[in-house]
Amino acid sequence: MNVTPDDEGFMAAAIRLSRRHLGRTATNPSVGCLIVKNGIIVGQAVTALGGRPHAEPQALAEAGEAARGATAYVTLEPCSHHGKTPPCAEALIAYGVARVVISVTDPDPRVSGRGISMLRDAGIEVDAGVLEAEGRRSLAGYLTRQTKSRPYVTLKLAVSADGMIGRAGEGQVAITGAEARAEVQALRAETDAILVGIGTAISDDPLLTVRTLGMEAQSPIRIVLDPSLALPLTSKLVATAREVPVILVASEQVWPLSADAEGLPPSVLADISPTTGEISKERDPNSQDVSSSRSTADVGQGASPQPISPLVGEMPGRAEGGTAPTNAADMDSRRAALEAAGVEIVYCNPYHPEILLPALATRGISSLLVEGGAKTARLFLEAGLVDRIQLYRAPVIIGADGIESPLDATDIPSGFAHMGTRIFGADRLDEYERES
């Protein structure tokens, strides 16, 4: 491989470009592509919103005749199969590029290595693996969904100087400052879905949307682990369910038997059709989907095939402001009211993340942000299903009535590598990634 510093510089620019549409390209990856001739960028593009067109044909069209003899820098191996659009490898050949530089080889079996072979067979020089670690980080959601049949999971925690994430009975407590909170909004904007436990949903009454001016449309799907449908009808989540999708993950025990011809609850969330149409920002239901044939043993490192016990303190009725329906009639009434408000209810044991995550992947959810509840955080950590930890630490003191964080910088689980530290005002962000 004959890679130069210029190659790395252009690939770094392509990777930065790819991040612009993270969380907004449906089931397709957000790919960056630059067309460079004589050291000058003559065309550039990122996968379009909704997943099509792909980056390569857009960048080639911008370059036009200047693409002939040029070098294309692509963050993911160009596709080689015919789908709704012709293969990107064919477009690169047709425009006459002389060389293609790739960061990451596509694990999709329809593409893996075939795109590279198609280019080389056409006489195009190909170099792969340039800034691969950085490329994999930018494509983490897509790669995880392809190889593990589940979303890439990020756990975000904001911890006070005395190791607390909140104060009991007080709802939301500001721990980090404005700069750190703005960074979290940016993280939400590039994530497909955000998840909290019912305790957090009731006590904090959060919106879980992106509130940065001009980025509101990039709000993720909002998911609540709500076994007994205890989410208050007056909550902000319910009030805004028609604006930004809300999914409640309820226990199979509350499944409405009359609605099932066989009288049996579904075993996975993917079996339930959406009640409100498409469930995401620019999500394309016909886009490439990941096979659901892989076993749950492939879901993630450390994933347990055994049921995980319900989380004491996050069960309905234990958090201030919410009560679970007490009988079948109340349950039917609550279910009808939630669905009338635009909330989607799916039935899958909320405390089986090794089943829940693959089910989310079948819906095209490639990235998931776990943001609320110490016990929900511990659930995913103990199941071995966290890929990245974002740990914010602030100089504030919560005190004796605080809610203890499930982890701190001194007890990061084994198997995670420290990727770096960033400072936001008075707050510190340490990022950890699971080692492959």
N, C-alpha and C positions, 0 to 999 in steps of 0.2 A: 504494500500500500504506500503510495507516494503522496503523503499528506503534508501540506505546507502550513505555516502560521496563518497565511491568508485564508486557507481552507477553514481553519478553526474559527477565524474571525467571522467569516460569512455564515458558517453553520451556527455560531452563537447568535447572530442576528436572526437567522431563520427560526431558531428555538424561541427567541423573545417574541417574534411575530406570531408563532403558533399559540402562545398563551392568550392572545387577544380574544379568542373565541372559546376558551375552555368552559365547559358546562353548557355550551349553546349549540353544539353540532349533533344533537340527537345521539344515535348509537355509533356514529362515525367519529373517528379521532379528529382532534383539532391539529392539523398539520400545517407547517410553514414551508414555503418554497420561495427561493430566490433564483433568478436567472441572471448570471453575471458574465459579462464579456469585456475582456481587456481591463479587468479590475473594476468595472463600473456595473452597478445593479441596473439592469434594463427592464426587469419585470419582477414583481413580487406579489404574493397573495397568501391568504390563510383560508382554510376550509370555510366555506360559506355558512351562515347561520342555517340551522336545520340539517347540515351535513352535506349539502350539494349546492353548487359544483365543488369538486375537490380543489385543492390548492394548485396543483400542477397546471391544469388547463387554463385556470385564470391567470397565472403568472406568465404562461406561454403566450396567451392572447395579448397581454399587456406588452410583452417584448416584441411580438410580431416577427418580422424578418431578422431582427437583431438576435433572435434565439439560435439561428443557424451558426454552428461552431462554438456556441457558448457553453458554460458550465451551469448545471442546475444543482442547487443545494436543497435537499429535501429532508425533513426531520424523520420521516417514516418511508420505508421502501414503497415505491410506486406500485399501485395495484395492477394486477395482470389479468384479472378475470372480467368477463362481461356481466354487468349487472344492469342497473337503471341507466348507467352511463358507460361509454367505452373505457377500456383500461387506460390509466394514466401513463403507463409505460409506452403504449402505442402513441399517445400524444407527444411524448418526448422524442420518440423516434421520428414521427412525422414532421416535427418542427426542425429536425436536424441538429439537435444539441450534440456536442462532441464528447461531453463528460457529465456523469451524474455522481454527486457526492451524497451519501446517505448516512444518517446518524444511527437509526435503529431498523433492524430487519423485522418485518411484520410477522407476528406469530400466527396470524390467520392462515389455516392450512391451504386456503385457496390462493394465497399470495406467497407465503414464506419461501423465499429464494427464487420463486418463479419470475417475479418482476425483475430481479437482478439478471437472471439468465436471459430473459427476453431482450433486455438492453444490450447485454454483451453479445448475444447472437446477431444483433443488428450492427455490431462494430463500435458500440459506444463504450468508452472507458468508464468503469464503475469502481468507486472506492466506498466501502461501507465501514461503519463503526466509528465515524468521526464524532467526537464529543458524545460518545454513546451514553455515558452515565447521566449527563445533563439532558440528553434527549429522552432517556427512559423516565427521568423525573417529570418532564413535561407531558409525557404520554402515560403516566402511571395509571390513570383510571382505565383507559382503553386496554392497556397491557394486562392489568389485573383481571378485568372482565373476560378477556380472551383466554388467559392461561389458568385462572382459578374459578371462573364462572361466578364471580361475585364482584361487588364494587370495591374500589380502593377506599379504605376507611381512615379518616383523619380524626383523631381525638383532640379537641381543643379544651384547655383548662386555663382559667385565670385564678392564680393562687395568691393569697395575701402573705405578708411577711411572717405571719404566725401559722401558715399552712392551712388556711381556710378558703373555701370557695363561695361562701355566703353566710348569712346569719339566719338562724332558725326562726320561722314565723314572720319574716319581713319581706318575702318576695325578692325581687331583683335588688341586688346590692352592687353598686359601682365599685369595682376593685381596680381596674386599669383606667388610665387616662384617655383623653380624646384621640391621641395619636394611635394608641394600640387598638382602640375600638374601630378606628377607620381601617386599620389593617385587617381586622376580622371581617368587616363588611366586604372588603376586596376578596377575601377567601370565600365567603358565601357566594359571591357573584360568579366565581369560576367552579362552583360545585353543583352537581346535579340535584342532590337532596340533602336535607338537614334533619337530624333525628334527636328527639328528647324523650324522656320518660314522662309518664302522666303526673308524677309528683311535681316536676319542674313546670309542666304545662299549667297545672292548677295554681301552684303557689306564686309563680312569676308572671303568669298571663302574658307570655311573650308573643311578639309578632313573627319573629324568625325570618324576616324579609331583609332585602338589601335596601338600606335607607340612604345610601350615598346619592346625591343629586345627579340625575341623568342615568343612573344604573338600576333603577327600581325594577325594570323589566327583566333583569337578570336574577331575580329572586329564585332560590331553589324550591323544589317540592318540599313540603313540610310534613314530617312523619312523626307521629306520637305513638309510643307503646302504651296502649290503653286497653288492658284486658277486659274490663267490664263497662266500657263506654261511659266513663265518668267525666269526660271533658265537658265543662259547663257550656250550655248553649249560649251564654252571654260572653264567652271568651273572645279575645281578639282573633284567635285562630279560626273559630267558627264564623265570626262576623266577616272575615275577609276570604273565606274559602272559595268564593266564586272569582276572586281576583287572582289569588295564588293558590294552587292546589294544596289540599290537606288530606293526608291519609291517616286514618286511625287503624292501628294493628290491634285487633281484638282477639280474645281467646276463642278457640273453636267451640268452647262450651256455651258461648252466647250466640252461636250461629243460628239463624232463623230456619228451623227444620222445614217449615212449610214452604220455604222458597227453594228447597232442594228436592228434585224429583225422587231421588233415592233416599232422602232423609239422612244423608251423611255429610258431615262437615268436610271441607277441602283440607288437604294436608299441606298445601303450600299456597302462599299468597298469589302466585302467578295464575292460579285457576280462576281467580275472580275477575270479571270484566269491570273496567272502570265505570262508575255511575255518572261521571261528569264529562265524558269524552276524553280527549287527550289530557295527560296528567303532568305535562311539563312545558317549559319554555322551548318553543320550536322543536318539540320532540316529534320525530317521524316514525309512526308505528310500522312502516314498511321497510325501515332501514335494517341493515345487517344485524342479526341477533345472534347471541351466543347460544350454543347448544345446551340444553338442560339435561343432557344425558350423563354428565359427569357425576360421580358419587359425591356425597357430602364430605367424604374423607378428603376430597381435593379442595375443599373450600378455603382453607388457610392453615398456616402453621399453628399447631396447638389447638385447633378446633376440636371440641369434644363432641362425640356422637351422642352423648347422654343428655337427657333433659337438664336444663339449668333451673334451679329453684326460683320461684317468684321473689322479687326484691322487696323485702320488708321496708316500709317507709315510702315506697313508690306505688303501692297498691291503691286502687281507687278508694276514696273515702278517708284516707289517712292524711291527705294533704288538705290544708285549710281551703275551703271554698268549693270543694267538689264532693259529690256523693254518687255512689253507683246505684243503678236501678236495682230494686229489691225483688221484683217478680217478673214473670214473663210479659205481662201487660205493660208494665213500666219500661221494660227493655224494648219492646216493640215500639212504644211511643217515642222513647229516646232515639232509637235507630231511625225512625221515620223523620223526626225533627232534624237530626244531623244531616241526613241525606237531602232533605228539602233545602237545607242551607248550603248544599254543594259539597259537603264533606263526603269523601269516599271511605267506606269501611271495608276492610279486608280481614280475613280470619286465618290466623296463623299464630301459634303460640308465641307471644312477644318475647319470651325468655328462651327461645331457641334461635339464637343468631346464626347458627350454622345452617339453619333452614331458611330463615328470613333473608339473609344476604343473597343467596343464589336466586331466590324468588324476585328480589329487587332487580337483579341483573337481567332476568328475562324480560323486564319492562324497559330495558335500555339504560338503567341507572348505572353509571360507571364510577361515580365518586360519591361518597357519603361522608358528611361531617357530623360527628357525634358531639353535641355541644351542651347538653343539659342533663344534670343529675349525677351526683357522685356515685350512686348505685348503678345507674345505666352505664357510666364510664367503666365501673368495675366489672360489669357484666361482659362488655366487649374485651376488656383487658384479660380477664380470666379465661375467656374462650379463645384467646390467641388470635383475635380477628381485628387487631389494630395494626395498621401499616405505618402510620406516621403520628407522632405526638407533637403538638404545639403547646408548649408550656409557658404561659405568661406569668411573670412574678412581679408583684407590685409592692411598694414600701408601706402600704396601709396595714393597720392592725384591726382585726375583726373582734377578737376577744373570746371569752369563755363560752359564749352562746353561739359560736361559729359552727359551720358545717365543715367537717374535716375533708380535705382533698384526698381522693383515692391514691394519689401519688405526688411526689415532689422530685426535685432534681437529684436528691440523694437516694431514691429508690426506684429509678427507672428500670423496668423489667429487663432481664437479660435478653440478648438478641437484638437490641436496638443500638444504633450508632449515633453519636452526637454529630449533627450536620452543621452546626453553627449557632451563633448568637447574634441577635439584632437588638438594638436599643430604640425604644419609642418613648421619648420624653423621660419620665422617671421609671418607666417599666422596661423589663428585660424579657425577651422572647428567646427560649432555647428550643431548637427543633431537633427531633430524633426520628430516625427512619429504621424500619426493620431491616436487618441485614439479610440479603438473599442467600 
